[in-house]
Amino acid sequence: MAVILASGVTEAGSTDIVITSGGSATVFLSDASGPALDPSDSAEVQIKATNGEYYPLPGNILNRECTAISIASPGTYRVWRRGAASAFAIEQV
């Protein structure tokens, strides 16, 4: 397990997550008080294009109801934390 975005409430992006052919990664929200996040807290998985820009992957939102997502397609990704009411981090396994 590794923290790829330190705990906080400000908008910020994680370090890149590189998935090679046949590989996968699971990313999840974590906070000091467990999974009891504020309903407005969320983060989105984004894919990096060849031009270096990141684009959201529709339906890949981490929040109180969906605290973990697995990524299995080759590519470079990051998780973007939107401004949050309570501090949370992003971890990867």
Residue pairs with C-beta under 8 A, 6 or more apart in sequence:
1 91
1 92
1 93
2 91
2 92
2 93
3 30
3 89
3 90
3 91
4 14
4 15
4 17
4 27
4 79
4 90
4 91
4 92
5 12
5 13
5 14
5 15
5 79
5 81
5 89
5 90
6 89
7 30
7 31
7 32
7 87
7 88
7 89
8 81
8 84
8 87
8 88
8 89
9 83
9 84
9 85
9 86
9 87
10 81
10 83
10 84
11 80
11 81
11 82
11 83
12 80
12 81
13 46
13 54
13 78
13 79
13 80
13 81
14 27
14 78
14 79
14 80
14 81
14 90
14 92
15 78
16 48
16 76
16 77
16 78
17 25
17 27
17 71
17 76
17 77
17 78
17 79
17 92
18 75
18 76
18 77
19 25
19 71
19 72
19 73
19 74
19 75
19 76
19 77
20 74
21 74
23 72
23 74
24 70
24 71
24 72
25 70
25 71
25 77
25 92
25 93
26 68
26 69
26 70
26 71
26 92
26 93
27 45
27 62
27 68
27 69
27 71
27 79
27 90
27 91
27 92
28 62
28 67
28 68
28 69
28 90
28 91
28 92
28 93
29 35
29 37
29 41
29 43
29 62
29 63
29 67
29 68
29 88
29 89
29 90
30 88
30 89
30 90
30 91
31 37
31 86
31 87
31 88
31 89
32 87
33 86
35 64
35 67
37 63
37 64
37 67
37 86
37 88
38 64
38 84
38 85
38 86
39 63
39 64
40 84
40 85
41 63
41 64
41 82
41 84
41 85
41 86
41 88
42 61
42 62
42 63
42 82
42 84
43 61
43 62
43 63
43 79
43 80
43 81
43 82
43 88
43 90
44 56
44 57
44 60
44 61
44 62
44 79
44 80
44 82
45 56
45 57
45 60
45 61
45 62
45 69
45 71
45 77
45 78
45 79
46 54
46 55
46 56
46 57
46 77
46 78
46 79
46 80
47 54
47 55
47 57
47 75
47 76
47 77
48 54
48 75
48 76
48 77
48 78
49 55
54 78
54 80
56 80
57 77
60 69
62 68
62 69
62 79
62 90
71 77
79 90
81 88
81 90
